C-alpha cells in the first residue's frame, strides 16, 4: 500500500474511534489550545462577531495525520491504547 492510502485509511479509522483510545488527550488538548492562541494573536478577536473556528480533538488528530511531521505522526500512533494492525485492506484496531 502507498503512504497516501494508509493515511486515508487511518483518517477513516479516526472517524470511528473513541478519542480516549489515542492515549494523547492531554497532549492534543495542549496543542489545540496553542493553535487557538496563535489564531487569536494573528488578529482574530475572540470578543468580536467574527471568531476563529475552534478546532476539536478529532479534527486536530486528522490534521496531524495529514500534515504533521513524521515525529508527530509516530508519537500519535505509538500512544494508541489498542494495537494497530495492518492488513491487505488497511488498518484495524485490535484490543
C-alpha positions in Angstrom: 0.0 0.0 0.0 1.1 3.5 -0.7 1.5 6.0 2.2 -1.4 8.1 0.9 -3.7 5.1 1.0 -2.6 4.3 4.6 -3.2 7.8 5.7 -6.6 7.8 4.1 -7.4 4.5 5.9 -6.2 6.0 9.2 -8.4 9.1 8.7 -11.4 6.8 8.3 -10.4 4.9 11.4 -10.2 8.2 13.4 -13.8 9.0 12.4 -14.9 5.8 14.2 -12.5 5.6 17.1 -13.1 6.8 20.7 -10.7 9.7 21.2 -9.6 8.2 24.6 -8.3 5.3 22.6 -5.5 7.5 21.3 -4.0 8.0 24.8 -3.0 11.5 23.9 -5.9 13.5 25.3 -3.8 16.0 27.3 -1.1 16.4 24.6 -3.6 17.0 21.9 -5.6 19.4 24.1 -2.4 21.4 24.8 -1.6 21.6 21.1 -5.2 22.7 20.2 -5.0 25.4 22.9 -1.7 26.6 21.5 -3.2 26.7 18.0 -6.2 28.6 19.1 -4.0 31.2 20.9 -2.0 31.5 17.7 -5.2 32.3 15.8 -6.1 35.0 18.4 -2.6 36.6 18.0 -3.0 36.7 14.3 -5.8 39.3 14.6 -8.9 37.2 15.3 -10.6 38.8 18.3 -12.4 36.4 20.5 -14.9 39.1 21.6 -15.9 40.2 18.1 -18.6 38.8 15.9 -16.0 37.1 13.6 -14.5 34.4 15.8 -11.9 31.8 14.7 -13.3 28.4 14.5 -12.4 26.3 17.5 -10.7 23.0 16.5 -11.9 19.8 18.1 -9.7 16.9 19.1 -10.8 14.7 16.2 -10.1 17.4 13.6 -6.7 18.1 15.1 -5.7 14.4 15.1 -6.7 14.3 11.4 -4.6 17.3 10.7 -1.6 15.7 12.3 -2.0 12.6 10.2 -2.4 14.7 7.0 0.1 17.5 7.6 2.2 16.6 10.7 5.8 15.8 10.8 7.0 12.2 10.8 7.7 12.6 14.6 4.2 13.9 15.3 2.6 11.1 13.4 4.8 8.5 15.1 4.0 9.9 18.5 0.3 9.9 17.8 0.3 6.3 16.6 2.7 4.9 19.2 0.4 6.2 22.0 -2.7 4.4 20.8 -4.1 2.1 23.5 -5.2 -0.6 21.1 -2.9 -2.4 18.8 -2.9 -1.1 15.2 -2.9 -4.0 12.8 -2.1 -3.6 9.1 -4.0 -6.0 6.8 -4.3 -6.1 3.0 -7.4 -3.9 3.3 -5.8 -1.3 5.6 -5.6 -0.7 9.3 -7.8 -2.2 12.0 -7.7 -1.9 15.8 -7.1 -4.9 17.9 -7.9 -4.6 21.6 
